[in-house]
Amino acid sequence: MNWEAIGAVGEILGAIAVLATLVYLAIRFVRYANRLWREEQKSRWRYFQTGVERY
């Protein structure tokens, strides 16, 4: 193997690492957004329940 082949393998491994990182971050973002949405829905439901009980 010459240096050009080693460099090409390094570039491919680097590209794979970047793609894996982007996929990981996308999954984390979607899970975080879903959790925020669920918490917002719970909060709205609690507010609705307490509002109905008051009146």
N, C-alpha and C positions, 0 to 999 in steps of 0.2 A: 504494500500500500504506500502510495506517495502522499505528500502533504495536501495535494488538491483533493484526493479522495477522503482523507481524514477531515478536511475542512467541510466538504460536502456533507459528510455524515453528521458533523457537529451542527451544521445549519439545519439539517432535517430534524435532529433531536431538539434543537432550540425551537423550531416551528411547532413541533408536537407539544412541547412544554407550554408554549404560549396558548395554543388552542385548548389544551387541557385546563389551563388557568381561566380562560374566558368562559368555558363551559361551567366550571366550578362556580365562578362568580355569578353567572346567569342563574344557576340553580339556587344559589343562596339568595339572590335578589328576589326571585319569584316566591320563595318560601317566606321571606321577610314581608313582602307585600301582602301575601295571603294572610299572614298572622296579623298584620295591622288591620286588614279588612275585617277579619273575624272579631278582633278586639273592638273595633268601631261598631260592629253590629251588636255585640254584647252590650256595649255601653248604651247604644240607642234603645235596645230592648229594656235594659234596666231603667232608663229614664222614662220610657213609656209605661212600664209597670208602676213605678212610683208616682207618676202623674195621674194614672187612673185611680190608684188607691187614695190619693189626696182628695179627689173630687167625687 
